[in-house]
Every structure is written in C-alpha cells, then in structure tokens.
Amino acid sequence: MTLEALNRLPDDEARAALERCCGSRTWAWRMAAGRPYRNRAGLFAAAERVADKLKRADWLEAFAHHPRIGDREALRHKFAATAAWAGEEQRGAEAAPEDTIEALAQGNQAYEEKFGYIFIVCASGKSADQMLELLNGRLANDPDTELVNASREQRAITRLRLEKLLARDS
C-alpha cells in the first residue's frame, strides 16, 4: 500500500492496517488519528512520538500480538494475520537445530514466568543462537529494565512492519 492509500483509508481500515505493525490498539488508534502523513519520515517520526506515550498495558498488548520466537505452530494459526511478516522476521530460527529450538522454548517459558509476557526481540537478521544469547542475557534483568528493552525491540519491529506495509510506496 502507498502512504497516500493509507492516508485515505477509512478509520477502521487504517487502524486494522496499523495494528498489523504494532498490536497496541492505543498506538494504532493514535496513528490513524494522526493522518494524513506527508511522507514516510513523518509517519516514522509519528510512530516514535506515539510510542513514547504508551503505558505498560499498551506495550503488553503489543507484545501479545507476537508468536514466541521459534514457535512455528503459533505462526501458522494464532498469528495468521502477521504470519508472513513474523515468519520473515524469524527466519533465523527456521534453520536452527532442534536443540536450539528447544533451548529457545525453555528460555521463552522462563522469561514469560519471570516477566509476565513473551520474549520480544527484533529477530530480523539474527540467528537462533544470537536470539538465544539475547534471551539468556535479558533474563537477568529486573522487570523495569526489561520492559524498556522489550519496548525498544517492539519499536524496531514496528518500524520494519511499517516499511513492509508501505513496501510498494515509491
């Protein structure tokens, strides 16, 4: 879709398109309300400004819209609307050996038990081993520090997904 097309969408369709980029309804509503965007830079800057104002509950809602790293089954079913994007983003986990996938699954479970939400990482360009190393390192964080880290990763994912949404924009 082009930026012009996004600007012209009815509000509900714009919110749905933007929610594919970031699962926070607050973020999607505010982004849709901020239209029209003059250019891509303006859209990306608005995305950051809106993210700056999100509360913990908004971030948790956004995180809940992601499959666990390496969870192929969830990609196929629960997250069908963003499965193609998430699958691309998690390509590094696709070719991982089974023991690495198992270690990711165990790490994800420990992370979720400790923090109350899934491990969020901008997986694009990262191998499964790199993601596992990040996961293990972030498990040592306190909850406040980790929410900052997870929200930073969500921002990076959102940026990539906005770029994908506008991939045909010239």
C-alpha positions in Angstrom: 0.0 0.0 0.0 1.2 3.5 -0.6 1.3 6.2 2.1 -1.4 8.1 0.1 -3.6 5.0 0.2 -3.0 4.6 4.0 -3.9 8.3 4.4 -7.2 7.8 2.5 -8.4 4.6 4.2 -11.5 4.8 6.4 -10.5 5.0 10.1 -11.3 1.4 10.9 -9.3 0.0 8.0 -6.4 2.3 8.8 -6.4 1.1 12.4 -6.5 -2.5 11.3 -3.6 -2.0 8.9 -1.6 -0.2 11.5 -2.4 -2.8 14.2 -0.6 -5.3 12.0 2.5 -3.2 12.5 2.0 -2.8 16.3 -0.6 -4.7 18.2 -1.3 -1.9 20.7 -4.8 -0.6 19.9 -3.9 2.7 21.5 -0.9 3.0 19.2 -3.0 2.1 16.1 -5.8 4.5 17.1 -3.4 7.4 17.6 -1.5 6.7 14.4 -4.8 6.5 12.4 -6.0 9.8 14.0 -2.7 11.5 13.1 -3.3 11.1 9.4 -2.6 12.4 6.9 1.2 11.9 6.9 3.0 14.0 4.4 5.8 11.5 3.8 7.4 8.3 5.2 9.7 10.2 7.5 6.7 11.9 9.0 5.0 8.6 9.5 8.0 7.1 11.2 8.5 10.1 13.4 4.8 9.9 14.5 5.2 6.2 15.3 8.0 7.1 17.7 6.1 10.0 19.3 3.1 7.8 19.8 5.2 5.0 21.2 6.8 7.5 23.7 3.3 7.9 25.3 2.4 4.2 25.6 1.8 2.8 29.0 2.8 -0.6 30.3 -0.6 -2.1 29.4 -0.2 -0.8 25.8 3.2 -2.5 25.5 1.9 -5.7 26.9 -1.0 -5.7 24.4 1.6 -5.1 21.6 3.8 -8.0 22.8 0.8 -10.3 22.9 0.4 -9.9 19.2 3.7 -11.8 18.6 4.4 -15.5 18.5 7.1 -16.9 20.6 10.5 -17.0 18.8 10.7 -20.3 17.1 7.0 -21.2 17.7 6.2 -22.4 14.2 2.7 -23.7 15.2 1.6 -20.3 16.6 2.9 -18.6 13.5 0.6 -20.8 11.4 -2.6 -20.5 13.5 -3.0 -17.8 16.1 -1.0 -15.1 14.3 -2.2 -15.7 10.7 -2.7 -12.0 10.0 1.0 -11.3 10.5 2.4 -14.7 10.0 4.2 -13.9 6.7 5.9 -10.9 8.3 6.7 -12.7 11.5 8.0 -15.7 9.6 10.3 -13.5 7.6 11.5 -11.8 10.8 12.1 -15.1 12.5 13.9 -16.7 9.5 17.0 -17.2 11.7 15.0 -19.6 13.9 13.8 -21.6 10.9 17.1 -23.4 10.2 18.1 -23.8 13.8 18.9 -27.3 15.1 16.3 -28.9 17.3 18.3 -28.4 20.5 18.5 -24.7 19.9 14.7 -24.5 19.2 14.2 -26.5 22.4 16.5 -24.1 24.4 14.5 -21.1 22.9 11.3 -22.8 24.1 12.6 -23.3 27.6 14.1 -19.8 27.7 10.8 -18.3 26.5 9.0 -20.2 29.2 11.4 -18.9 31.9 11.2 -15.4 30.5 7.4 -15.4 30.5 7.2 -16.8 34.0 9.6 -14.1 35.3 8.2 -11.0 33.3 4.6 -12.0 32.5 4.9 -11.6 28.8 6.8 -13.3 25.9 10.4 -12.6 25.0 10.3 -9.8 22.4 13.3 -9.3 20.1 13.6 -7.8 16.6 14.6 -11.1 15.1 15.4 -9.8 11.6 18.9 -10.7 10.6 19.6 -12.7 13.8 20.4 -16.3 14.0 18.6 -18.6 16.5 21.8 -18.8 18.5 22.0 -15.0 18.6 18.4 -14.7 19.8 19.0 -17.4 22.4 22.1 -15.5 23.7 20.0 -12.3 23.9 17.2 -14.1 25.7 19.5 -15.6 28.2 21.2 -12.3 28.8 17.9 -10.4 29.3 16.6 -13.0 31.8 19.0 -11.4 34.3 17.2 -8.0 34.1 14.9 -6.5 36.6 11.2 -6.1 35.4 11.5 -2.3 34.8 14.7 -2.6 32.8 13.3 -5.5 30.8 10.1 -3.6 29.9 12.3 -0.8 28.4 14.3 -3.4 26.5 11.2 -5.2 25.2 9.5 -1.9 24.2 12.7 -0.9 22.3 12.6 -4.2 20.4 8.8 -3.6 19.7 9.6 -0.2 18.3 12.2 -1.8 15.9 9.7 -4.4 14.8 7.0 -1.8 14.3 9.4 0.3 12.1 10.2 -2.8 10.0 6.5 -3.6 9.7 5.6 0.0 8.7 8.2 -0.3 6.0 6.7 -3.6 4.8 3.2 -2.1 4.9 4.5 0.7 2.6 6.7 -1.6 0.6 5.0 -0.6 -2.7 5.2 3.1 -1.9 7.6 4.9 -4.2 
